[in-house]
């Protein structure tokens, strides 16, 4: 066989493999995207839980006298704003996932 014949056979074989493996490659890409979405959502939920703990800790510090009323109000307002932003991000990630 000549080199040209080998190239033609190789090209045909490559095309067949690419055609047959296309659905498998698409499924792997989709699974990877789903995994990334799950990871992002899990990170956001962990951030939300951490922010809730910060809010509870600030409340406890205020009740035990470690934080003045003014400091507590400022800290509470900041933490609640951050918690709301995280909740909006969770909503967006949940909607994009659907």
CORVENDA-V372812 format. One record per pair of residues at least 4 apart in sequence whose ideal C-beta (glycine too) atoms are under 8 Angstrom apart, sorted by the first residue. I is the first residue (numbers start at 1). J is the second residue. D is the distance in Angstrom with one decimal. If there is no record, write none. Layout:
((I	J	D) (I	J	D))
This chain:
((1	5	4.5) (1	6	6.1) (2	6	7.4) (3	7	6.4) (4	8	6.5) (5	9	6.4) (6	10	6.1) (7	11	6.2) (8	12	6.4) (9	13	6.2) (10	14	6.2) (11	15	6.5) (12	16	6.5) (13	17	6.4) (14	18	6.2) (15	19	6.2) (16	20	6.1) (17	21	5.9) (18	22	6.6) (21	25	5.7) (22	26	6.4) (23	27	6.4) (24	28	6.5) (25	29	6.4) (26	30	6.3) (27	31	6.2) (28	32	6.4) (29	33	6.6) (30	34	6.4) (31	35	6.3) (32	36	6.5) (33	37	6.5) (34	38	6.3) (35	39	6.3) (36	40	6.3) (37	41	6.2) (37	93	6.9) (37	96	7.1) (37	97	5.0) (38	42	6.2) (39	43	6.4) (40	44	6.4) (40	93	5.7) (41	45	6.3) (41	90	7.0) (41	93	4.9) (41	94	6.9) (41	97	6.9) (42	46	6.4) (43	47	6.4) (44	48	6.4) (44	86	6.2) (44	89	5.3) (44	90	4.8) (44	93	6.0) (45	49	6.5) (45	90	6.6) (46	50	6.4) (47	51	6.3) (47	86	5.2) (48	52	6.5) (48	83	6.8) (48	86	4.8) (48	87	6.6) (48	90	6.5) (49	53	6.6) (50	54	6.6) (51	55	6.6) (51	79	6.3) (51	82	5.8) (51	83	4.5) (51	86	6.0) (52	56	6.5) (52	83	6.9) (53	57	6.2) (54	58	6.3) (54	79	5.4) (55	59	6.4) (55	76	7.1) (55	79	5.1) (55	80	7.0) (55	83	6.7) (56	60	6.3) (57	61	6.2) (58	62	6.4) (58	67	6.7) (58	72	6.5) (58	75	5.1) (58	76	6.0) (58	79	6.3) (59	63	6.4) (59	72	7.9) (59	76	7.6) (60	64	6.2) (61	66	4.0) (61	67	4.6) (61	72	7.5) (62	66	7.3) (62	67	4.5) (62	69	7.5) (62	72	4.0) (62	76	8.0) (67	71	4.7) (67	72	4.4) (67	75	6.9) (68	72	6.7) (69	73	6.3) (70	74	6.5) (71	75	6.1) (72	76	5.7) (73	77	6.3) (74	78	6.5) (75	79	6.1) (76	80	6.1) (77	81	6.4) (78	82	6.5) (79	83	6.2) (80	84	6.3) (81	85	6.6) (82	86	6.5) (83	87	6.4) (84	88	6.5) (85	89	6.6) (86	90	6.4) (87	91	6.5) (88	92	6.4) (89	93	6.3) (90	94	6.2) (91	95	6.3) (92	96	6.2) (93	97	6.3) (94	98	7.1))
